[in-house]
Amino acid sequence: MTTVTTRTVEYPADGLTMIGHLALPAGVDRRPAVLIGPEGTGLDDVQRRRADALAELGYVALAFDIHGGRWFTDPQEMLARCMPLLADPDRMREIGHAALDVLRGEPRTDPDRIAAIGYGTGGAIAVELGRDGVDLRAIATVNGLFTGRPGEAARIRCPVWAGVGSEDPIQPPAQRDAFAAEMQAAGVDWRIVVYGGALHAFHHPMTRTDQILLPGVGHHPQHAQRAWRDVLDLLAECVPVSQ
């Protein structure tokens, strides 16, 4: 295991002070980098550990914030924050670009080798960066299959991988089909993996005793591990640590 250095980074976005988690691999050389977007509940230790795990593999990793340091336990409060955000591509892009600027500003980051992965709302933000024409090497979205404004998917310049649970009522088959049709019409190199029997947020271990869960939300340990391996395979293919 390599030595990983972590630190908290604060930066402005969406009228808030965002509080991200930056993880750096051992060494002093420039490395490929990964943005990590959190679920709609907000940045928590799950995404921080994902950033640390990527740093152990040799990536510079930034788990970015979407709620100004807040983590929601009440789904109605979370929806009141997230639904207007998901309906506003420009706001999502602002949040994504602010985090991307932090990542690019890190001296260890190779600015020509950056990927974006995200979960739920964070996944939608990752895809919006692609629709905005950002030069990314790969995009992965788990439970974040939202369609965009007509024609903008043609600006995506990298492969897009998407994962979703087959029993996810928040990302139902019609929404998956619309996302796939958008990617296909734009000529994007895309894949969708449907994890059988999994609900929404299947990748996230629910450990908070004060958290109220929406119907249709639940952890699936096997598929969580499989989705993480699929994301790592995408990174290894599109933005390998060694070139």
JOURUR-V278812 format. One record per run of one state. SS is the DSSP state (helix for helix, strand for strand, loop for the rest). FROM is the first residue (numbers start at 1). TO is the last residue. Records with the same first field share a line. If there is no record, write none. Layout:
# JOURUR-V278812
SS->FROM-TO ; FROM-TO
This chain:
# JOURUR-V278812
loop->1-4 ; 14-15 ; 25-30 ; 38-44 ; 57-59 ; 65-74 ; 87-88 ; 106-108 ; 120-120 ; 132-137 ; 143-151 ; 156-158 ; 166-172 ; 186-189 ; 196-199 ; 201-216 ; 218-220 ; 239-243
strand->5-13 ; 16-24 ; 31-37 ; 60-64 ; 109-119 ; 138-142 ; 159-165 ; 190-195 ; 200-200 ; 217-217
helix->45-56 ; 75-86 ; 89-105 ; 121-131 ; 152-155 ; 173-185 ; 221-238
